C-alpha cells in the first residue's frame, strides 16, 4: 500500500503472511520434537535463512572480497588485528606494514584498494 518491498520468512507452508509478501521464504521443517516449542527446528531454520539472506546482500553490495568481509567496522583491537591479517592474506605485506596501511586508510577495503592502485 505504501510501495514498500515486503518479504517473509516462515516455517508454515502457505501461511497468510507469505501470501501477502512479495518475496516469501518458507522452510518446511516439519513438526517440532517438543510440541509447542518454536525455538528448535523452526527458530534455527529461520536464523539460517536470515544469515544466508544477509550474507548474499553483503556480497551483492561489494562488502565481501573472496570469502572475506572487507567492509567491516574496526571497533576494537580484535577487529583491527583481523583486518591487518586480511590485508596480509591479500598482499605480500608483513604484519607491521599491513597494520600501518590499515591505520592510514581506516578500512580494509580502502587499504586494499590503495595497495592495488600502487602496484
C-alpha positions, -999 to 999 in steps of 0.1 A, spaced: 0 0 0 29 24 6 51 10 -22 74 -8 2 91 -41 -8 78 -69 15 92 -103 24 86 -130 49 103 -160 65 80 -187 78 81 -224 86 44 -229 78 37 -237 41 11 -214 25 8 -191 56 -12 -159 54 19 -137 58 36 -155 30 6 -149 7 8 -111 14 46 -108 9 62 -101 -24 91 -124 -15 82 -153 7 107 -177 21 93 -209 35 114 -235 53 93 -266 57 109 -283 87 80 -304 99 67 -305 135 89 -297 164 102 -326 186 87 -308 216 52 -297 206 46 -260 211 83 -251 211 93 -229 182 129 -223 192 142 -256 180 138 -265 143 118 -235 132 139 -209 150 171 -225 138 158 -227 102 147 -190 102 181 -179 117 199 -198 89 177 -183 63 184 -148 77 221 -155 77 221 -166 41 200 -136 30 222 -111 48 254 -127 35 240 -126 0 232 -89 4 266 -81 17 282 -99 -13 260 -80 -38 268 -47 -21 305 -53 -26 314 -56 10 330 -90 5 362 -99 -13 366 -136 -19 354 -151 13 364 -121 35 341 -93 49 364 -64 39 340 -36 47 338 -43 85 339 -17 112 372 -16 131 358 -10 166 382 -30 188 417 -44 189 405 -79 178 389 -64 147 420 -43 139 441 -75 142 416 -94 119 417 -65 94 455 -65 94 456 -102 88 431 -98 59 454 -73 43 484 -97 48 464 -125 32 457 -104 1 491 -88 -2 528 -96 4 530 -72 33 543 -80 68 521 -76 98 536 -42 107 533 -29 71 497 -42 67 488 -26 101 503 7 91 484 6 58 452 -1 77 459 28 101 465 51 72 432 43 53 410 33 83 393 4 65 404 -29 50 385 -22 17 402 12 13 436 -1 23 434 -29 -3 422 -5 -30 452 18 -23 477 -11 -22 464 -25 -55 464 10 -71 501 15 -62 511 -19 -78 
